[in-house]
Amino acid sequence: EIEYIGDGFLYHMVRIITGSLLRVGMNMWEPIDIQKILLYKDRKYAGPTAPALGLTLKKIDYIK
């Protein structure tokens, strides 16, 4: 289970982050690779977009 908390997300952002973390979990990448991807600021270095299957939006909080 992965929980994402933020005040805004780009289109498919959560699925892209999930795909990258799955690569680490499957020992295809090292955890440090995630930090490198963030430093590059380029989508082409990130992992694949995870399928929507199994992803659930549980809650939205609106802060006034």
Secondary structure as GFF3:
##gff-version 3
##sequence-region A 1 64
A	DSSP	alpha_helix	13	25	.	.	.	ID=ss1
A	DSSP	alpha_helix	31	40	.	.	.	ID=ss2
A	DSSP	three_ten_helix	43	45	.	.	.	ID=ss3
###
